[in-house]
Amino acid sequence: QVQLVESGGGLVQAGGSLRLACAASGSIFRFNAMAWYRQAPGKQRELVAGITAAGDTNYADSVKGRFTLSRDRAKTTVYLQMNSLKPEDTAVYYCNANGVRFSSPYDYWGQGTQVTVSS
């Protein structure tokens, strides 16, 4: 069993920064891909940033140039550095790990961490 635990959320003023972390525990292994999603009240969950097994990253247009995703060498922990935060970044941020292992797909989610940006 794999658990993903997010941390680093909180309340920040517009223009400020936060760094989110997502650490895996349990029967961990090198994940194929990891990502951060977010869900604001009344909106669908959306991809914020993702990283592949090869280390390629992709970002939502709304966060490009402001957010940076990084990963540790073990490929079990990811970080999301969020700078120049805007009120519209307010959401619950979720960590995701997905891929295929021993021919079986997996898709793990964390419980989420709240990020609130005040204007």
C-alpha positions as protocol buffer text, in pm:
chain_id: "A"
residue {
  index: 1
  type: GLN
  ca { x: 0 y: 0 z: 0 }
}
residue {
  index: 2
  type: VAL
  ca { x: 127 y: 345 z: -93 }
}
residue {
  index: 3
  type: GLN
  ca { x: 31 y: 669 z: 78 }
}
residue {
  index: 4
  type: LEU
  ca { x: 101 y: 1014 z: -55 }
}
residue {
  index: 5
  type: VAL
  ca { x: 116 y: 1291 z: 202 }
}
residue {
  index: 6
  type: GLU
  ca { x: 112 y: 1656 z: 102 }
}
residue {
  index: 7
  type: SER
  ca { x: 243 y: 1938 z: 317 }
}
residue {
  index: 8
  type: GLY
  ca { x: 326 y: 2305 z: 289 }
}
residue {
  index: 9
  type: GLY
  ca { x: -13 y: 2456 z: 223 }
}
residue {
  index: 10
  type: GLY
  ca { x: -141 y: 2759 z: 406 }
}
residue {
  index: 11
  type: LEU
  ca { x: -254 y: 3117 z: 384 }
}
residue {
  index: 12
  type: VAL
  ca { x: -43 y: 3369 z: 197 }
}
residue {
  index: 13
  type: GLN
  ca { x: -92 y: 3717 z: 56 }
}
residue {
  index: 14
  type: ALA
  ca { x: -102 y: 3777 z: -316 }
}
residue {
  index: 15
  type: GLY
  ca { x: 251 y: 3797 z: -453 }
}
residue {
  index: 16
  type: GLY
  ca { x: 382 y: 3562 z: -189 }
}
residue {
  index: 17
  type: SER
  ca { x: 530 y: 3215 z: -216 }
}
residue {
  index: 18
  type: LEU
  ca { x: 465 y: 2866 z: -84 }
}
residue {
  index: 19
  type: ARG
  ca { x: 644 y: 2538 z: -132 }
}
residue {
  index: 20
  type: LEU
  ca { x: 438 y: 2221 z: -136 }
}
residue {
  index: 21
  type: ALA
  ca { x: 587 y: 1879 z: -76 }
}
residue {
  index: 22
  type: CYS
  ca { x: 446 y: 1536 z: -147 }
}
residue {
  index: 23
  type: ALA
  ca { x: 613 y: 1238 z: 12 }
}
residue {
  index: 24
  type: ALA
  ca { x: 530 y: 875 z: -46 }
}
residue {
  index: 25
  type: SER
  ca { x: 527 y: 619 z: 230 }
}
residue {
  index: 26
  type: GLY
  ca { x: 444 y: 252 z: 262 }
}
residue {
  index: 27
  type: SER
  ca { x: 540 y: 11 z: -13 }
}
residue {
  index: 28
  type: ILE
  ca { x: 711 y: 279 z: -214 }
}
residue {
  index: 29
  type: PHE
  ca { x: 892 y: 238 z: -543 }
}
residue {
  index: 30
  type: ARG
  ca { x: 1012 y: 465 z: -820 }
}
residue {
  index: 31
  type: PHE
  ca { x: 701 y: 616 z: -969 }
}
residue {
  index: 32
  type: ASN
  ca { x: 667 y: 659 z: -1343 }
}
residue {
  index: 33
  type: ALA
  ca { x: 507 y: 997 z: -1321 }
}
residue {
  index: 34
  type: MET
  ca { x: 402 y: 1238 z: -1052 }
}
residue {
  index: 35
  type: ALA
  ca { x: 189 y: 1547 z: -1068 }
}
residue {
  index: 36
  type: TRP
  ca { x: 12 y: 1819 z: -878 }
}
residue {
  index: 37
  type: TYR
  ca { x: -355 y: 1889 z: -936 }
}
residue {
  index: 38
  type: ARG
  ca { x: -580 y: 2147 z: -777 }
}
residue {
  index: 39
  type: GLN
  ca { x: -949 y: 2191 z: -723 }
}
residue {
  index: 40
  type: ALA
  ca { x: -1110 y: 2522 z: -640 }
}
residue {
  index: 41
  type: PRO
  ca { x: -1461 y: 2542 z: -492 }
}
residue {
  index: 42
  type: GLY
  ca { x: -1722 y: 2474 z: -757 }
}
residue {
  index: 43
  type: LYS
  ca { x: -1463 y: 2384 z: -1020 }
}
residue {
  index: 44
  type: GLN
  ca { x: -1326 y: 2064 z: -1164 }
}
residue {
  index: 45
  type: ARG
  ca { x: -992 y: 1927 z: -1059 }
}
residue {
  index: 46
  type: GLU
  ca { x: -721 y: 2047 z: -1298 }
}
residue {
  index: 47
  type: LEU
  ca { x: -362 y: 1955 z: -1368 }
}
residue {
  index: 48
  type: VAL
  ca { x: -116 y: 2212 z: -1238 }
}
residue {
  index: 49
  type: ALA
  ca { x: 218 y: 2048 z: -1316 }
}
residue {
  index: 50
  type: GLY
  ca { x: 352 y: 1705 z: -1392 }
}
residue {
  index: 51
  type: ILE
  ca { x: 681 y: 1523 z: -1434 }
}
residue {
  index: 52
  type: THR
  ca { x: 751 y: 1207 z: -1628 }
}
residue {
  index: 53
  type: ALA
  ca { x: 988 y: 924 z: -1547 }
}
residue {
  index: 54
  type: ALA
  ca { x: 1239 y: 1086 z: -1781 }
}
residue {
  index: 55
  type: GLY
  ca { x: 1215 y: 1411 z: -1592 }
}
residue {
  index: 56
  type: ASP
  ca { x: 1018 y: 1607 z: -1847 }
}
residue {
  index: 57
  type: THR
  ca { x: 787 y: 1861 z: -1690 }
}
residue {
  index: 58
  type: ASN
  ca { x: 470 y: 2028 z: -1809 }
}
residue {
  index: 59
  type: TYR
  ca { x: 268 y: 2309 z: -1658 }
}
residue {
  index: 60
  type: ALA
  ca { x: -76 y: 2456 z: -1692 }
}
residue {
  index: 61
  type: ASP
  ca { x: -66 y: 2782 z: -1885 }
}
residue {
  index: 62
  type: SER
  ca { x: -199 y: 2965 z: -1582 }
}
residue {
  index: 63
  type: VAL
  ca { x: 106 y: 2879 z: -1371 }
}
residue {
  index: 64
  type: LYS
  ca { x: 388 y: 2882 z: -1626 }
}
residue {
  index: 65
  type: GLY
  ca { x: 673 y: 3103 z: -1515 }
}
residue {
  index: 66
  type: ARG
  ca { x: 545 y: 3112 z: -1156 }
}
residue {
  index: 67
  type: PHE
  ca { x: 542 y: 2748 z: -1040 }
}
residue {
  index: 68
  type: THR
  ca { x: 829 y: 2501 z: -1053 }
}
residue {
  index: 69
  type: LEU
  ca { x: 796 y: 2128 z: -1001 }
}
residue {
  index: 70
  type: SER
  ca { x: 1094 y: 1925 z: -885 }
}
residue {
  index: 71
  type: ARG
  ca { x: 1153 y: 1569 z: -774 }
}
residue {
  index: 72
  type: ASP
  ca { x: 1402 y: 1386 z: -555 }
}
residue {
  index: 73
  type: ARG
  ca { x: 1646 y: 1129 z: -693 }
}
residue {
  index: 74
  type: ALA
  ca { x: 1445 y: 840 z: -554 }
}
residue {
  index: 75
  type: LYS
  ca { x: 1147 y: 961 z: -756 }
}
residue {
  index: 76
  type: THR
  ca { x: 919 y: 925 z: -456 }
}
residue {
  index: 77
  type: THR
  ca { x: 889 y: 1288 z: -349 }
}
residue {
  index: 78
  type: VAL
  ca { x: 788 y: 1592 z: -549 }
}
residue {
  index: 79
  type: TYR
  ca { x: 787 y: 1959 z: -463 }
}
residue {
  index: 80
  type: LEU
  ca { x: 594 y: 2248 z: -606 }
}
residue {
  index: 81
  type: GLN
  ca { x: 751 y: 2589 z: -561 }
}
residue {
  index: 82
  type: MET
  ca { x: 479 y: 2847 z: -608 }
}
residue {
  index: 83
  type: ASN
  ca { x: 583 y: 3209 z: -653 }
}
residue {
  index: 84
  type: SER
  ca { x: 390 y: 3525 z: -735 }
}
residue {
  index: 85
  type: LEU
  ca { x: 75 y: 3365 z: -603 }
}
residue {
  index: 86
  type: LYS
  ca { x: -259 y: 3505 z: -708 }
}
residue {
  index: 87
  type: PRO
  ca { x: -601 y: 3479 z: -542 }
}
residue {
  index: 88
  type: GLU
  ca { x: -710 y: 3254 z: -830 }
}
residue {
  index: 89
  type: ASP
  ca { x: -449 y: 3001 z: -718 }
}
residue {
  index: 90
  type: THR
  ca { x: -662 y: 2934 z: -412 }
}
residue {
  index: 91
  type: ALA
  ca { x: -757 y: 2567 z: -413 }
}
residue {
  index: 92
  type: VAL
  ca { x: -695 y: 2232 z: -255 }
}
residue {
  index: 93
  type: TYR
  ca { x: -378 y: 2093 z: -408 }
}
residue {
  index: 94
  type: TYR
  ca { x: -349 y: 1719 z: -459 }
}
residue {
  index: 95
  type: CYS
  ca { x: -48 y: 1504 z: -531 }
}
residue {
  index: 96
  type: ASN
  ca { x: -72 y: 1218 z: -778 }
}
residue {
  index: 97
  type: ALA
  ca { x: 154 y: 929 z: -873 }
}
residue {
  index: 98
  type: ASN
  ca { x: 69 y: 711 z: -1167 }
}
residue {
  index: 99
  type: GLY
  ca { x: 211 y: 459 z: -1410 }
}
residue {
  index: 100
  type: VAL
  ca { x: 245 y: 89 z: -1470 }
}
residue {
  index: 101
  type: ARG
  ca { x: 430 y: -157 z: -1249 }
}
residue {
  index: 102
  type: PHE
  ca { x: 461 y: -526 z: -1324 }
}
residue {
  index: 103
  type: SER
  ca { x: 203 y: -475 z: -1603 }
}
residue {
  index: 104
  type: SER
  ca { x: -51 y: -332 z: -1357 }
}
residue {
  index: 105
  type: PRO
  ca { x: -152 y: 34 z: -1372 }
}
residue {
  index: 106
  type: TYR
  ca { x: -149 y: 239 z: -1056 }
}
residue {
  index: 107
  type: ASP
  ca { x: -292 y: 578 z: -968 }
}
residue {
  index: 108
  type: TYR
  ca { x: -235 y: 712 z: -618 }
}
residue {
  index: 109
  type: TRP
  ca { x: -369 y: 1035 z: -470 }
}
residue {
  index: 110
  type: GLY
  ca { x: -291 y: 1228 z: -158 }
}
residue {
  index: 111
  type: GLN
  ca { x: -551 y: 1380 z: 74 }
}
residue {
  index: 112
  type: GLY
  ca { x: -483 y: 1733 z: -42 }
}
residue {
  index: 113
  type: THR
  ca { x: -347 y: 2048 z: 115 }
}
residue {
  index: 114
  type: GLN
  ca { x: -529 y: 2380 z: 120 }
}
residue {
  index: 115
  type: VAL
  ca { x: -367 y: 2684 z: -39 }
}
residue {
  index: 116
  type: THR
  ca { x: -539 y: 3017 z: 20 }
}
residue {
  index: 117
  type: VAL
  ca { x: -414 y: 3337 z: -140 }
}
residue {
  index: 118
  type: SER
  ca { x: -561 y: 3658 z: -6 }
}
residue {
  index: 119
  type: SER
  ca { x: -584 y: 3974 z: -213 }
}
